[in-house]
Amino acid sequence: MIPLREIAQAKLNLALHVRGKLPDGRHEIETIFAFCTDGDRVSAAAADELTLQTAGEFAAELGDPEDNLVLRAARALRHSAGTRDGAAIQLDKNLPVGSGIGGGSADAGAVLRLLTSLWDIDPGNASAVAPKLGSDVPACLLSLSARGGGAGDQLKPLVLPELAGKPVLLVNPRVALSTAEVYARWDGVDRGPLGEWRSGRNDLEEAATALVPQIGLILAWLSTQPGVEFVRMSGSGATCFALFDSDGARDSAAEAIPREWWRLATSLR
């Protein structure tokens, strides 16, 4: 059987304001999500059991496949739908692990979409289990621009026509960052609500840069590239991104990036 395939689109936080703590202990944020056209790749074919195989540049950093969020998402969806169907799942891990661009959440969202089709079940099951898997999973399940509130899981669709097809370059110093550790270093200051994405900020940048100083170098390097229009760190880092005025300018910058840094030249959806 020909497997079904999905792209687990890389997630970007165009802005991320940390406003405080929620009663359940998670941080309350306001953010604007955008998604790239590229990312990890997930495929699935009908099978008797649920299994996961991994491949790709960053597969070795994933740890035990049995504890991977992709497999946990598949099990949760199967339980919610009350089905006994299985699937042979493959994850091609092209995005760095612990990099602030969705990663496992994007993979989980992709497998929820895939298995909803493969098993021919109500999409409401995927929407129901997504928030239980992680704060970013609901946004990654949709993989469309949205404003996120609460812990990032309360979504309002957002139309950003000026960004559709926008050339973007993602750069990571190949250093994984723990989201929990970055949030633990947030200074606790509420600097105000999020309005328009360009005038926003990423309140986690200072904490992330203290842990991985290369973030500051990457942001400064991106800011000097010809044709760059906007530069910011995504999520809890360490991936930074730059929007460009043309594909050519983006590609020229990508070619000039120091070899020790990971890069992805892509576009926004």
N, C-alpha and C positions, 0 to 999 in steps of 0.2 A: 504494500500500500504506500502511495506517495504521501509523505508526512506534510502536515500543515506547518506553515512558518509565520513567524511574527518578528518584527524588529522591536526590541526593548529600547525605545528612544531615550537618549540621554536627556536628563532633566536639568534645567537651569533655573535658579532663583534670580530673577532680574533685580529684585530687592528683597530684603529680609529684615524686618523689624521685630526685635524681641521686646514684648510688652510686660512680661511678668511670669508668674506661675499660675497654673490651673489647679483646681482642688485635688486632682489625681496625681499631682507632682510633676506633670509634664510642663514644659515651657509654653506660654501663650505667645503666638507669633502672628504677624501679618506678613504675607509674602505674595509675590506675583510669580507664578510658574509659567515657564515657556519650555518648549520641547524641540529637540533637534530632529532632523530626518534620519540620523544614523545612531547606532548604539550597539548593544549586544544583540545576538540573534538566538531565538528560541524556536525549536521545532518539536513536533509531537506526532506520533502515530499510534493507532489503536493497539492495545496489548492487554494481556490478562492481568498484569500487575502494574503498579506505579514504579517506574525506575527513572533515574537521572544519570546521564553521562555528560561530562564537561570537556571542553576543548577551548583553544584560543590562547592568546598571549598571557592572560591573567588567570587562567584556570588553576594553576598550581597554588594560587593564593586563596582559594575558596574554602579550603578545609574539608571537613567530612561532608560528602554529598548528602548523607542522610539528614543532616541538620541544615541543609541549604534552604533558603527562603522559597525557592522555586518549588521544591518538593513539599514543604510545609503548606504553601498556597494550594498546591494540587490536592493534598489530603483534605484541607479545610473545605475546598470547593466540592469535592466528592461527598464529604459528610453532609454539607449543607443541602446538596441536591438529592441526597438519598440514593445515589447510584453506586453500583459495584464495578463500573467500568474502570479500566486501567489505561495507561499510556506510557509509551517509551519516549521520554523527553530528552532532548539534547540542548545544552546551553553552550553557545560559543561566546566566551567571555572576552570581549574586546575592550571594555572600559576598565580603568583601574578600580581596585577594591578600596573602599573607604575614602572616596574622592569627592563627595558632595554633589554628585550629578545623578543621583537616583540609584544607580548600581543595582543592588539586590531588590529594591522597590520596583524599579523598572522591569527587572526580570520577572518578578512576581506578577505585576500587572499584565505583562505579555502572556504568561502562562495561563492566567485567568481568562484572558480573551481567547486564547487558543483552545483550551479545554471546553469552554462554553460552546464553541463551534463543533469540536470533535465529538463531544458527548451529547450535543443537541439538547442543551438544558436552558432553562430560563436565565437570562443575563442578570436578573435580580439577585441570583445566588452569588455572583461575583461581586456585585455592589455591596452585598451584606457582609461578606467575609473580608473584603479589602481593608476596612478600618482596623480590624483585629490583628492584621499582619504587620502594621506599621503606619506611622502618621503620613508618610509620603505615598503609600500604596494607592489610596483613592485617586490622587492626582495622576499617578503613573498608569493606573487602569484606564483613565480617559485619554491621557497623553495629549491634551489640548490646553491652550492657554487658559489660566484661571487665577482668580484671587483666592488665597487660602487664609482661613482664620482658625481660631482654636489652636490646636497643635499643628495646624497645616492641613488638617483633614476635613475642615468645613469649607466647601468649595462653592464659588460662584463663577460661572463661565464668563470669560473675558474675551472680547474681540479686539485684536491688535493688528489691524490690517497693515500698518506701517512696518511690521516685523515679518510678515509672511514672505518666506524665501530669502530672508536677510542672511548674507554671508556671515558666518561666525567661526571663530577659532578657539578651541579649547586647549588649555595647556596645564599639565600637572607635573610636579617635580618628582614623581614616582615615590612619594611618601604617603603612606596611608594615615588617615586621621580618624580617631575615635570621636563620633558625634557626641557621645556622653561626656567625654573629657573636654571638648571644646565648650559645650554648654556650661560645664562646671566652672570654667574660667571666665564666663561672661560676668561683667562687673556689676550686674544687677540694676543698672540705670535704665529707666524707661525714657527714651529720647523722643517719644512722640509717635503718632500714627503714621501710617503709610498712605500717601496720596498717589500721585502719578509715578510710574516706575523709574523714570529718568532722575527725578528729584529725590528718590529714596536712597537707601544705604544698605549695607550688610552689617548688622550689629555684631556678628560673630567674627568679623575680619581681624580685629585686634587680638582676640583670644587665639584664633587659629594661627596667626602670624607669630605669636609668642612661642607656639609649639613648633612651627615649621617656618623659619625665617625666609626660606626660598620663596614663599608666597609674595612677600614684598618685592623681591627681585623680579618675579614674573609680572606682577602688576605694572611695575615701572618699565620693564622691557616692552610689554604690549602697548603701553601708552605712547611710546615713541615711534610706533610703526606707521609708515605712510598709509593714509586711507582709513585709519582707525577712527571710529565714532563714539565708542562707549566701552569701558573696561570695568570689570567687577569680579570679585570672588563669588562662587556659587555655593549655596548651602553652608555647611560647616567646613568647607575646604577639603583638600588643598587645591582643587581645580579652579583656575581662573579662566575668564572668557573675554573675548573682544569682538564687537560687532564692527564690520567693515563696510565701506561704501561700494565695494565691488568684489567679485570673485577673484579677480586678478590680484588685488591688494591683499586679500586674505591668503591666497596661495603663496604669494611672495614672502609674506611674514612666516608662513608655515615652513617654508624652505630654509629660512634663516634661523629657526629656533635651535638653540644648543642641543646637541645630540642626546644629552643625558635627560632631557625633559620629554615626556610623552606629549603628543599633540594629536588633535583631530580637527581637520578642516571640513566643515559641514555647513548646513543652512538651517534656519529655523522653519518650523512647520507653518 
